[in-house]
Amino acid sequence: MTQVDNTLNDIRRQGNATIVALSGEVDLHRTPAVHKTLVQACEQHPERLVVNLKDVSYMDSSGLGTLVEVFRRVNGYHGTLALCHLSTRVRSVFEITKLDRFFNIYATEEEALSA
């Protein structure tokens, strides 16, 4: 398990997928570390990039902006970005901004990997 800035829990490969598990608050102060990690994961061009938000308690607009950028990068190389385990609070941010219409959001990591 890799620890980075108390926001990154884990990065691992599973088949053609890379799974990045985040934790804590993804806010203006922690987003640069999240951005760096997700961009590095994109540079490997995984067929599927899964971002597990199970342990994320809060996400602000900087976190959303990072995920939008990563979404564009993954689409640019014809991969798939999937989000999973969104808490009610984090999911509501996606719903309010209507970003839930663009992202592939799954209840579990297993669903995100098999979709």
C-alpha positions in Angstrom: 0.0 0.0 0.0 1.3 3.4 -0.9 0.7 6.5 1.3 0.8 9.9 -0.4 -0.5 13.0 1.4 -3.1 11.1 3.3 -5.3 11.1 0.2 -4.0 8.1 -1.7 -4.6 4.7 -0.2 -3.5 2.3 -2.8 -2.6 1.9 -6.5 -2.8 -1.6 -8.0 -3.2 -3.4 -11.3 -5.8 -6.0 -11.9 -5.8 -7.5 -15.4 -6.2 -4.6 -17.9 -7.2 -2.2 -15.1 -5.5 0.2 -12.8 -7.3 0.8 -9.5 -6.5 4.0 -7.5 -8.1 4.1 -4.1 -8.4 7.6 -2.5 -9.3 8.6 1.0 -10.0 11.6 3.2 -10.9 15.0 1.8 -10.1 15.7 -1.9 -9.9 19.4 -1.6 -7.8 22.3 -2.9 -4.9 21.3 -0.6 -4.8 17.6 -1.5 -5.9 17.8 -5.1 -2.3 18.3 -6.5 -1.2 14.9 -5.1 -4.3 13.3 -6.5 -3.8 15.0 -9.8 -0.2 13.8 -10.1 -1.1 10.2 -9.2 -4.0 10.0 -11.6 -2.1 11.6 -14.5 0.8 9.1 -13.9 -1.8 6.3 -14.0 -3.1 7.6 -17.3 0.4 7.7 -18.8 0.4 3.9 -18.5 -2.8 3.8 -20.7 -4.7 1.2 -18.7 -7.7 -0.1 -20.6 -9.8 0.7 -17.5 -8.9 3.2 -14.8 -11.0 2.7 -11.7 -11.0 5.4 -9.0 -12.3 4.0 -5.7 -13.8 6.7 -3.6 -14.9 4.5 -0.7 -12.9 6.4 1.9 -13.4 9.9 0.5 -15.5 11.9 2.9 -15.5 15.2 0.9 -14.7 16.4 -2.6 -14.7 20.0 -3.7 -14.6 21.6 -7.2 -10.8 21.1 -7.5 -11.3 17.4 -7.1 -14.1 17.4 -9.6 -11.9 19.3 -12.0 -9.1 16.8 -11.7 -11.5 13.9 -12.4 -12.9 15.7 -15.5 -9.3 16.2 -16.7 -8.5 12.5 -16.1 -11.8 11.6 -17.9 -10.6 13.5 -21.0 -7.2 11.9 -20.9 -8.6 8.4 -20.6 -11.1 9.0 -23.4 -8.2 10.5 -25.5 -6.5 7.1 -25.6 -9.8 5.3 -25.8 -9.8 3.8 -22.3 -12.6 3.8 -19.8 -12.7 5.7 -16.5 -14.9 4.3 -13.8 -15.7 5.7 -10.3 -17.0 3.5 -7.5 -18.0 3.5 -3.9 -19.2 7.2 -3.8 -20.6 8.2 -0.4 -23.9 10.0 -0.4 -22.2 13.3 0.2 -19.7 12.8 -2.7 -22.3 11.5 -5.1 -24.5 14.5 -4.4 -21.7 16.8 -5.7 -21.7 14.8 -9.0 -25.5 15.0 -9.2 -25.7 18.7 -8.4 -23.1 19.4 -11.2 -24.8 16.9 -13.5 -21.4 15.1 -13.9 -23.1 11.9 -12.9 -24.3 11.9 -16.5 -20.8 11.7 -17.9 -18.9 9.5 -15.5 -19.4 5.7 -15.2 -20.3 5.4 -11.5 -20.7 2.0 -9.9 -21.7 0.9 -6.4 -18.7 -1.5 -6.0 -15.2 -1.9 -7.3 -16.1 -5.3 -8.6 -18.9 -3.8 -10.7 -16.6 -1.1 -12.0 -14.0 -3.7 -13.1 -16.5 -6.0 -14.8 -18.6 -3.4 -16.6 
